[in-house]
Amino acid sequence: MNELILIDKIEKRLKERREPVIFPLASNHRKELRQLKETNIGNLRERLRIIKILKKDEYIKKYKEHIESTLKGYEKKCHFLNDDWLKRVTKIKEIIQERRDLEKSNKMLNIQIKTDYGWLNDLNGTDETNTRREFIFNKADAIKRISNDEFENKFNESFKAVEEKIDDVMTKYEEAINFGDLEIVKELYYIMKKADSFFNKIERLKV
């Protein structure tokens, strides 16, 4: 049975003029049917989530070496930039200290100064914490982040299409409950229970 074709047919039936419902649904029945809907829709969403996780893992395994090759030299660059920063900060501190010594030698201690050293005071001490600019390279995190971004760019539309189909079923199920059409509710319930057509294409996705 092709669930996707059935859903389109159900939409047409929901729009058709219908005879008055002989046995209208009581509020407690509607509540129970909605609970069934939430459970089954939740199961569909969870199945889609798990498929996406597995496909992402598959993508990482397949392209890990290629991504890793693009990151070659990053750790070395980080060390270089960190060392260079420390050297530059040290030079700046030396220049500021020379300026302080110059002011002191010119007896500038008892004269009003319009502005002070402000943030440059942070450079005066031996503690480099306040002036540190450090690059950190974590190869595992970088590979995971890059592969995740690539996967989303390539395959997000496919997963989004399945999510839209699930939302479509949920909407029609709710409409059928509101109309009191138990026959359509039953059909949609079993479509959700056996929703293989929703996932066949996504499970066969080649990463």
C-alpha positions in Angstrom: 0.0 0.0 0.0 1.4 3.4 -1.0 0.8 5.7 2.0 1.7 8.8 0.1 -0.9 8.3 -2.6 -3.5 7.5 0.1 -2.8 10.8 1.9 -3.5 12.8 -1.3 -6.8 10.9 -1.7 -7.7 11.5 1.9 -7.3 15.3 1.4 -9.9 15.2 -1.4 -12.3 13.2 0.7 -11.9 15.6 3.6 -12.9 18.4 1.2 -16.0 16.6 -0.1 -19.4 17.4 1.1 -20.4 14.7 3.7 -23.5 13.4 5.2 -24.2 14.4 8.8 -22.3 12.2 11.3 -24.5 9.6 12.8 -22.4 9.0 15.8 -20.6 12.2 16.7 -17.4 11.8 18.7 -17.6 12.5 22.4 -15.0 14.8 23.9 -13.3 11.9 25.7 -13.0 10.0 22.4 -11.5 13.0 20.7 -9.0 13.3 23.5 -8.0 9.6 23.2 -7.7 9.9 19.4 -5.5 13.0 19.8 -3.3 11.1 22.3 -2.9 8.3 19.7 -2.0 10.9 17.1 0.7 12.5 19.3 2.2 9.1 20.1 2.3 7.9 16.5 3.5 11.3 15.1 6.2 11.3 17.8 7.3 7.8 16.7 7.6 9.0 13.1 9.6 12.0 14.1 11.9 9.9 16.3 12.4 7.4 13.5 13.4 10.2 11.2 15.8 11.7 13.8 17.5 8.3 14.2 17.9 7.9 10.5 19.5 11.3 10.3 21.9 10.5 13.0 22.9 7.3 11.3 23.4 9.0 8.0 25.5 11.7 9.5 27.7 9.1 11.2 28.0 7.3 7.8 29.0 10.6 6.2 31.7 11.3 8.8 33.2 7.9 8.4 33.2 8.2 4.6 34.8 11.7 4.4 36.8 11.9 7.6 40.2 11.4 5.9 39.4 14.0 3.2 38.2 16.6 5.7 41.2 15.8 7.9 43.5 16.5 4.9 42.0 20.0 4.5 42.9 20.8 8.1 46.6 19.8 7.7 48.8 22.5 9.3 46.1 24.1 11.4 47.7 23.1 14.7 51.1 24.5 13.6 49.4 27.7 12.5 47.8 28.0 16.0 51.1 27.6 17.7 52.7 30.2 15.4 50.0 32.8 16.0 49.9 32.3 19.7 53.7 32.7 19.9 53.6 35.8 17.7 50.9 37.4 19.9 53.0 36.8 23.0 56.0 38.4 21.4 54.0 41.4 20.3 52.4 41.9 23.7 55.8 41.7 25.3 57.1 44.4 22.9 54.1 46.6 23.7 54.7 46.3 27.4 58.4 47.2 27.0 57.4 50.3 25.0 54.8 51.4 27.7 57.3 50.9 30.4 59.9 53.0 28.6 57.2 55.7 28.3 56.5 55.5 32.1 60.2 55.7 32.8 60.4 58.7 30.5 57.6 60.5 32.4 59.2 59.7 35.7 62.6 61.0 34.6 60.9 64.2 33.5 59.3 64.7 37.0 55.7 64.4 35.8 54.5 63.0 39.1 52.8 66.2 40.6 51.2 67.5 37.4 47.6 66.9 36.4 47.1 64.4 33.6 44.0 64.7 31.4 43.9 61.0 30.6 45.5 57.9 32.2 46.8 54.7 30.6 43.3 53.2 30.7 43.3 49.6 29.2 47.0 49.8 28.8 47.3 49.3 32.5 46.4 45.7 31.9 49.7 45.2 30.1 51.7 46.5 33.0 51.7 43.4 35.2 53.4 40.1 34.6 50.1 38.2 34.3 49.2 37.8 30.7 45.6 36.6 31.3 44.0 39.9 30.5 45.9 40.4 27.2 45.9 36.8 26.0 44.7 36.0 22.5 44.9 32.2 22.1 44.0 30.1 19.1 43.0 26.5 20.0 42.6 23.8 17.4 40.7 20.6 18.2 40.9 18.3 15.2 38.0 16.0 16.2 35.6 18.9 16.9 36.6 20.6 13.6 36.0 17.4 11.6 32.6 16.9 13.3 31.6 20.5 12.7 32.7 20.6 9.0 31.0 17.2 8.2 27.8 18.3 9.9 27.7 21.5 7.9 28.4 19.7 4.7 25.7 17.1 5.4 23.1 19.7 6.2 23.9 21.6 3.0 23.6 18.5 0.9 20.7 16.6 2.5 18.7 18.9 4.6 16.0 19.4 1.9 15.4 15.6 1.7 14.8 15.4 5.5 12.7 18.5 5.4 10.4 17.0 2.8 9.8 14.0 5.0 9.0 16.3 8.0 6.5 18.1 5.8 4.8 14.8 4.9 4.6 14.0 8.6 3.1 17.4 9.3 0.6 16.8 6.5 -0.6 13.6 8.1 -0.9 15.2 11.5 -3.0 18.0 10.0 -5.4 15.6 8.1 -5.7 13.4 11.2 -6.8 16.5 13.3 -9.2 17.5 10.6 -10.7 14.0 10.5 -11.2 14.1 14.3 -12.9 17.5 14.0 -15.2 16.2 11.3 -15.9 13.1 13.4 -14.9 10.9 10.4 -13.7 7.7 12.2 -13.1 5.9 8.9 -10.4 8.4 7.8 -9.0 8.6 11.4 -8.6 4.8 11.2 -6.9 4.9 7.8 -4.5 7.7 8.9 -3.8 5.8 12.1 -2.6 2.7 10.2 -0.7 4.9 7.7 1.3 6.2 10.7 1.8 2.7 12.0 3.2 1.4 8.7 4.7 4.6 7.3 7.4 2.8 5.2 6.9 5.1 2.2 7.9 8.1 4.3 11.3 6.6 5.0 12.2 4.4 2.0 13.8 7.1 0.0 15.6 8.7 3.0 16.9 5.3 4.2 18.3 4.6 0.7 20.0 8.0 0.7 23.6 7.7 -0.6 26.0 9.9 1.3 
